[in-house]
C-alpha cells in the first residue's frame, strides 16, 4: 500500500469529525502517503496542521465549473491511488463522481438511506451502510472495516490544533475587552452554514438575545458573540435586540475563534462547526437543534446538552437540501424550545 486519498468534501465541522479515521489510517499504514482532497479553504488550512496527512489538495468544485473540475480530477487519476475513502457525509452525485473518476484501485464509501441510484454511490467498490444511531465519527471509522479493522476498537480522538500565537491572541482579546479570569465567559454562535438549506436549523435570533440578557443579568456573564462574515447581519440584529450589549467577535480567523472558545466557561449554539470546536476543548456546551439528527453530530464530552423540539415538520436526509414548511412562522418547530429551558440547560452544564 503506497498511496491513499481521503475525500473530505464536506464543511469544516464534518471534516473535523473525519480526522479520527485519518489518525487510524496513519497507524495502520505508517509508511503510506496519505493525501486529503478538500473543497473549502478552512478545511485545507485545518488539515495542513494535521501531521497524519502528508499532502492536502484543495479545489473549489462548487465554483470550478464542470469542465475545470473534470480536468482537475482526471489529473489526480494519474497518481494511481491504491485506496480512496469518501468521508461521511457525502451523498450527492458530484461526490461519488469525483471518487469514481480519481479511479483508486479500491474505492470505499457509504450506502445512504436515499438516492442510492441517483447519487451513483454504487460506483464504489466497497460500501458500508449508514446507521441513523451512529455518530459521524463512528460512521467514518466504520469505513475502515472494509480493510479489515474492528471499528469499535479504534481511537476516536479528533485531530485539531491551535498555536501559541493564537492562544496569546485570545488572552490579549479578553484583556482588551476588560474580561478577567474570574469572569463567567459564555460563547454564543447563533448562525450556521447556509448551504443545503442549513440556515433553517437555527434557533430564532430573538431567543438567543433573550438568553444572553438573562445570563448577563442573573449571572453577570460576559457574552462573546461569534459568527463568520456571512453572519454579520445576524449578529447585528441580535445585538440590537439585547438590553446588555455582548462583545461581538469580528474580523478574526477560524483558529483565533477556536482559541477564544477555549477560554469560555460555556458555549451556546446551533449545530455548527464551532460546536465541534467547543467539544474538542470540552467546554460545557448547550446545542439547540431541529431537523437534523443529534445522534450523528452531538458533542461527545459529558458536559454537553442537546435540546430538540418534540416534533419537527421535516427531517434532513443526507443528499437533499433541508426544507421547512413553517420557517419564519409561529409554528416553526424550534419555537417549541423556550428561553428558560435553554437558560436552565446552560446553568446545568456550567455548574
DOFIPA-98161 format. One record per residue (C-alpha): x, y, z; residue number from 1; chain. Coordinates in Angstrom, 2 decimals. Layout:
% residues N
R       xx       yy       zz  seq  mol
R        X        Y        Z  NUM    A
...
END
This chain:
% residues 351
R       xx       yy       zz  seq  mol
R     0.00     0.00     0.00    1    A
R     1.73     3.17    -1.22    2    A
R    -0.89     5.82    -1.88    3    A
R    -4.19     6.64    -0.11    4    A
R    -6.56     9.54    -0.70    5    A
R    -9.27    10.70     1.70    6    A
R   -12.03    12.76     0.08    7    A
R   -13.19    15.20     2.77    8    A
R   -15.71    17.10     0.67    9    A
R   -17.97    18.40     3.46   10    A
R   -17.65    21.57     5.55   11    A
R   -15.35    22.23     8.47   12    A
R   -17.45    20.56    11.17   13    A
R   -17.95    17.30     9.31   14    A
R   -14.36    17.28     8.08   15    A
R   -13.03    17.62    11.64   16    A
R   -15.10    14.55    12.52   17    A
R   -13.24    12.62     9.81   18    A
R    -9.85    13.15    11.46   19    A
R   -10.12    10.12    13.80   20    A
R   -10.41     7.93    10.70   21    A
R    -7.31     9.57     9.23   22    A
R    -5.45     9.12    12.52   23    A
R    -6.21     5.39    12.47   24    A
R    -5.25     5.12     8.80   25    A
R    -1.85     6.54     9.70   26    A
R    -1.42     3.93    12.45   27    A
R    -2.41     1.11    10.10   28    A
R    -0.20     2.35     7.26   29    A
R     2.67     4.31     8.89   30    A
R     4.78     4.39     5.71   31    A
R     1.98     5.11     3.22   32    A
R     1.43     8.55     1.71   33    A
R    -1.96     9.89     2.83   34    A
R    -3.47    12.67     0.74   35    A
R    -6.63    14.63     1.57   36    A
R    -8.79    16.29    -1.09   37    A
R   -10.88    19.19     0.25   38    A
R   -13.13    21.85    -1.27   39    A
R   -13.19    24.56     1.41   40    A
R   -10.22    26.81     2.32   41    A
R   -10.83    26.48     6.06   42    A
R   -10.72    22.67     5.80   43    A
R    -7.48    22.98     3.81   44    A
R    -5.94    25.21     6.48   45    A
R    -7.06    22.86     9.27   46    A
R    -5.81    19.71     7.53   47    A
R    -2.46    21.29     6.74   48    A
R    -1.82    21.28    10.50   49    A
R    -2.65    17.59    10.73   50    A
R     0.56    15.54    10.97   51    A
R    -1.29    12.38     9.93   52    A
R    -1.77    13.88     6.45   53    A
R     1.15    14.11     4.04   54    A
R    -0.50    16.33     1.42   55    A
R    -3.66    18.44     1.25   56    A
R    -5.12    19.15    -2.19   57    A
R    -7.64    21.98    -2.46   58    A
R   -10.03    22.57    -5.33   59    A
R   -13.29    24.53    -5.18   60    A
R   -15.62    22.21    -7.07   61    A
R   -18.57    24.46    -6.21   62    A
R   -17.09    27.33    -8.25   63    A
R   -14.81    25.48   -10.63   64    A
R   -17.43    24.53   -13.21   65    A
R   -17.91    21.15   -14.83   66    A
R   -15.04    21.28   -17.35   67    A
R   -12.37    22.61   -14.98   68    A
R   -13.49    20.19   -12.28   69    A
R   -13.31    17.25   -14.68   70    A
R    -9.84    18.18   -15.90   71    A
R    -8.63    18.58   -12.31   72    A
R    -9.94    15.17   -11.25   73    A
R    -8.50    13.44   -14.31   74    A
R    -5.08    14.78   -13.34   75    A
R    -5.48    13.14    -9.94   76    A
R    -6.14     9.82   -11.69   77    A
R    -2.52     9.83   -12.87   78    A
R    -1.38     9.43    -9.26   79    A
R    -2.70     5.86    -9.21   80    A
R    -4.11     5.77    -5.69   81    A
R    -4.39     2.34    -4.10   82    A
R    -7.24     3.29    -1.74   83    A
R    -9.79     6.09    -1.56   84    A
R   -12.18     6.88     1.28   85    A
R   -15.17     9.15     0.77   86    A
R   -15.71    10.66     4.21   87    A
R   -19.17    10.99     5.74   88    A
R   -21.43    12.79     4.89   89    A
R   -21.31    12.64     1.09   90    A
R   -24.42    11.55    -0.78   91    A
R   -24.51    13.67    -3.90   92    A
R   -23.75    12.73    -7.46   93    A
R   -20.70    15.02    -7.64   94    A
R   -19.16    13.39    -4.53   95    A
R   -19.35     9.91    -5.98   96    A
R   -18.30    11.01    -9.46   97    A
R   -15.16    12.62    -8.03   98    A
R   -14.37     9.39    -6.21   99    A
R   -15.01     7.28    -9.30  100    A
R   -13.03     9.46   -11.72  101    A
R    -9.97     9.52    -9.45  102    A
R   -10.07     5.76   -10.05  103    A
R    -8.36     4.42    -6.96  104    A
R    -7.97     0.67    -7.14  105    A
R   -10.28     0.25    -4.12  106    A
R   -12.94     2.91    -3.52  107    A
R   -14.73     2.88    -0.15  108    A
R   -17.86     4.85     0.71  109    A
R   -21.26     4.59     2.39  110    A
R   -24.70     3.37     1.40  111    A
R   -27.24     6.06     2.33  112    A
R   -30.94     5.71     3.01  113    A
R   -31.96     7.80    -0.04  114    A
R   -30.70     8.37    -3.61  115    A
R   -28.86     5.05    -3.71  116    A
R   -29.07     5.03    -7.51  117    A
R   -29.26     8.73    -8.38  118    A
R   -26.16     9.59    -6.32  119    A
R   -24.16     6.86    -8.11  120    A
R   -22.84     5.51    -4.80  121    A
R   -22.76     2.06    -6.39  122    A
R   -19.59     3.20    -8.19  123    A
R   -17.63     2.44    -5.03  124    A
R   -16.02    -0.98    -4.92  125    A
R   -16.90    -1.36    -1.22  126    A
R   -19.82     0.26     0.60  127    A
R   -20.74     0.45     4.27  128    A
R   -24.41     1.02     5.26  129    A
R   -25.02     4.06     7.47  130    A
R   -26.84     3.79    10.78  131    A
R   -29.05     6.66    11.98  132    A
R   -27.96     5.96    15.56  133    A
R   -24.24     6.09    14.74  134    A
R   -22.21     9.26    15.35  135    A
R   -20.41    10.84    12.39  136    A
R   -17.04     9.89    13.91  137    A
R   -18.16     6.27    14.05  138    A
R   -19.55     6.41    10.50  139    A
R   -16.09     7.35     9.26  140    A
R   -14.35     4.75    11.42  141    A
R   -16.80     2.17    10.09  142    A
R   -15.28     2.66     6.62  143    A
R   -12.09     1.07     7.92  144    A
R   -13.93    -2.21     8.38  145    A
R   -13.70    -2.51     4.60  146    A
R    -9.95    -3.02     5.05  147    A
R   -10.32    -5.49     7.92  148    A
R   -10.42    -3.26    11.03  149    A
R   -12.75    -3.54    14.01  150    A
R   -14.25    -0.04    14.22  151    A
R   -15.23    -0.48    17.87  152    A
R   -11.56    -0.72    18.88  153    A
R   -10.30     2.35    17.02  154    A
R    -9.18     5.67    18.51  155    A
R   -11.91     8.36    18.34  156    A
R    -9.74    11.35    19.22  157    A
R   -10.20    14.35    16.93  158    A
R    -7.08    15.95    15.47  159    A
R    -7.28    19.74    15.75  160    A
R    -4.65    22.19    16.94  161    A
R    -4.13    25.85    17.65  162    A
R    -0.82    27.63    18.10  163    A
R     0.78    29.52    20.99  164    A
R     0.30    32.70    18.97  165    A
R    -3.43    32.03    18.66  166    A
R    -3.74    31.36    22.38  167    A
R    -1.82    34.58    23.03  168    A
R    -4.25    36.41    20.73  169    A
R    -7.18    35.08    22.77  170    A
R    -5.62    36.25    26.05  171    A
R    -4.98    39.72    24.63  172    A
R    -8.51    39.90    23.19  173    A
R   -10.02    39.26    26.60  174    A
R    -7.75    41.81    28.27  175    A
R    -8.58    44.46    25.68  176    A
R   -12.29    43.95    26.37  177    A
R   -11.89    44.09    30.14  178    A
R   -12.63    40.41    30.76  179    A
R   -10.93    38.97    33.82  180    A
R   -10.05    35.37    34.67  181    A
R   -12.72    35.33    37.37  182    A
R   -15.46    36.34    34.93  183    A
R   -18.02    33.87    33.61  184    A
R   -17.42    33.82    29.85  185    A
R   -20.18    32.40    27.64  186    A
R   -19.58    32.00    23.93  187    A
R   -22.62    32.17    21.65  188    A
R   -22.92    31.21    17.99  189    A
R   -26.41    31.86    16.60  190    A
R   -25.54    31.13    12.97  191    A
R   -24.82    28.05    10.88  192    A
R   -23.90    27.08     7.36  193    A
R   -26.37    28.29     4.75  194    A
R   -25.57    25.55     2.24  195    A
R   -28.22    22.90     1.55  196    A
R   -30.82    24.92     3.45  197    A
R   -28.97    24.65     6.76  198    A
R   -29.97    28.17     7.82  199    A
R   -33.38    26.63     8.57  200    A
R   -31.98    24.74    11.56  201    A
R   -31.19    27.92    13.51  202    A
R   -32.93    28.67    16.81  203    A
R   -34.69    32.08    16.45  204    A
R   -32.37    35.05    16.93  205    A
R   -34.67    36.80    19.40  206    A
R   -34.42    33.78    21.69  207    A
R   -30.63    33.90    21.56  208    A
R   -30.86    37.59    22.51  209    A
R   -33.15    36.82    25.46  210    A
R   -30.93    34.05    26.84  211    A
R   -27.87    36.27    26.56  212    A
R   -29.63    39.03    28.50  213    A
R   -30.64    36.54    31.18  214    A
R   -27.06    35.32    31.53  215    A
R   -25.79    38.87    31.95  216    A
R   -28.50    39.91    34.41  217    A
R   -28.62    36.74    36.50  218    A
R   -25.00    35.59    36.34  219    A
R   -23.12    38.76    35.30  220    A
R   -21.78    36.76    32.38  221    A
R   -19.56    38.18    29.67  222    A
R   -21.04    37.22    26.30  223    A
R   -18.80    36.60    23.27  224    A
R   -20.96    36.62    20.14  225    A
R   -19.30    34.57    17.40  226    A
R   -20.07    34.43    13.68  227    A
R   -18.47    34.45    10.26  228    A
R   -18.57    37.14     7.60  229    A
R   -21.89    35.81     6.28  230    A
R   -23.39    36.18     9.75  231    A
R   -22.57    39.86    10.34  232    A
R   -26.16    40.97     9.85  233    A
R   -27.46    38.22    12.13  234    A
R   -25.09    39.33    14.88  235    A
R   -26.08    42.97    14.44  236    A
R   -29.74    42.05    14.73  237    A
R   -29.14    40.08    17.94  238    A
R   -27.10    42.92    19.43  239    A
R   -29.90    45.33    18.55  240    A
R   -32.41    43.15    20.42  241    A
R   -30.33    42.89    23.60  242    A
R   -30.55    45.15    26.64  243    A
R   -26.98    44.25    27.64  244    A
R   -24.60    44.51    24.73  245    A
R   -22.31    41.50    24.15  246    A
R   -18.79    41.54    22.80  247    A
R   -19.02    40.91    19.08  248    A
R   -16.15    38.72    17.86  249    A
R   -15.33    40.29    14.49  250    A
R   -12.60    40.19    11.86  251    A
R   -10.69    37.22    13.19  252    A
R    -9.92    33.88    11.60  253    A
R   -11.25    30.43    12.45  254    A
R    -8.27    29.42    14.58  255    A
R    -8.38    32.64    16.60  256    A
R   -12.08    31.96    17.19  257    A
R   -11.15    28.47    18.37  258    A
R    -8.61    29.93    20.79  259    A
R   -11.30    32.23    22.21  260    A
R   -13.75    29.34    22.56  261    A
R   -11.10    27.50    24.58  262    A
R   -11.24    30.40    27.06  263    A
R   -15.03    30.17    27.51  264    A
R   -16.75    28.69    30.55  265    A
R   -19.74    27.71    28.46  266    A
R   -20.94    27.71    24.88  267    A
R   -24.44    28.07    23.36  268    A
R   -25.00    27.33    19.70  269    A
R   -26.89    25.65    16.92  270    A
R   -25.44    22.51    15.30  271    A
R   -22.34    24.16    13.77  272    A
R   -18.63    23.76    13.20  273    A
R   -17.90    25.90    16.26  274    A
R   -19.94    23.41    18.31  275    A
R   -17.31    20.80    17.44  276    A
R   -14.51    23.17    18.48  277    A
R   -16.17    23.63    21.87  278    A
R   -16.46    19.86    22.12  279    A
R   -12.77    19.32    21.32  280    A
R   -11.81    21.61    24.21  281    A
R   -14.51    20.04    26.44  282    A
R   -16.23    23.37    27.01  283    A
R   -19.65    22.94    28.68  284    A
R   -21.97    23.25    25.71  285    A
R   -25.69    23.59    25.04  286    A
R   -26.81    22.86    21.48  287    A
R   -30.25    23.84    20.19  288    A
R   -31.12    21.91    17.05  289    A
R   -34.04    20.81    14.95  290    A
R   -34.48    18.88    11.67  291    A
R   -31.03    17.27    11.91  292    A
R   -30.31    14.11    13.88  293    A
R   -28.40    14.98    17.08  294    A
R   -27.20    11.39    17.43  295    A
R   -24.99    11.96    14.39  296    A
R   -23.27    15.20    15.37  297    A
R   -23.72    15.90    19.08  298    A
R   -20.70    16.76    21.26  299    A
R   -19.38    13.59    22.84  300    A
R   -17.98    15.05    26.05  301    A
R   -20.01    14.76    29.26  302    A
R   -20.56    18.47    29.89  303    A
R   -22.88    18.95    26.95  304    A
R   -26.61    19.00    26.44  305    A
R   -28.62    18.89    23.21  306    A
R   -32.13    20.36    23.17  307    A
R   -34.51    19.42    20.37  308    A
R   -38.18    20.18    19.69  309    A
R   -40.72    17.44    20.40  310    A
R   -41.96    17.49    16.81  311    A
R   -40.50    18.75    13.53  312    A
R   -42.20    19.22    10.17  313    A
R   -39.37    17.56     8.24  314    A
R   -36.17    15.63     8.91  315    A
R   -32.97    16.25     7.00  316    A
R   -31.61    13.41     4.86  317    A
R   -28.02    13.43     3.65  318    A
R   -28.05    14.22    -0.06  319    A
R   -31.04    16.57    -0.07  320    A
R   -31.47    20.24     0.79  321    A
R   -33.21    20.91     4.10  322    A
R   -36.74    22.25     3.72  323    A
R   -39.08    23.60     6.38  324    A
R   -42.78    24.26     5.85  325    A
R   -43.08    26.69     8.75  326    A
R   -39.82    28.65     8.79  327    A
R   -40.43    32.22     9.89  328    A
R   -43.86    31.46    11.35  329    A
R   -45.12    30.86    14.90  330    A
R   -45.41    27.15    14.04  331    A
R   -41.67    26.82    13.33  332    A
R   -40.55    23.73    15.25  333    A
R   -37.65    25.40    17.05  334    A
R   -40.11    27.87    18.60  335    A
R   -41.13    24.95    20.82  336    A
R   -37.83    25.37    22.68  337    A
R   -38.21    28.11    25.25  338    A
R   -35.71    30.60    26.57  339    A
R   -35.99    29.40    30.18  340    A
R   -35.37    25.80    29.07  341    A
R   -32.15    26.78    27.34  342    A
R   -31.06    29.00    30.23  343    A
R   -31.60    26.15    32.70  344    A
R   -29.57    23.83    30.46  345    A
R   -26.67    26.28    30.45  346    A
R   -26.82    26.51    34.24  347    A
R   -26.77    22.71    34.41  348    A
R   -23.65    22.23    32.28  349    A
R   -21.59    25.09    33.72  350    A
R   -22.43    24.32    37.34  351    A
END
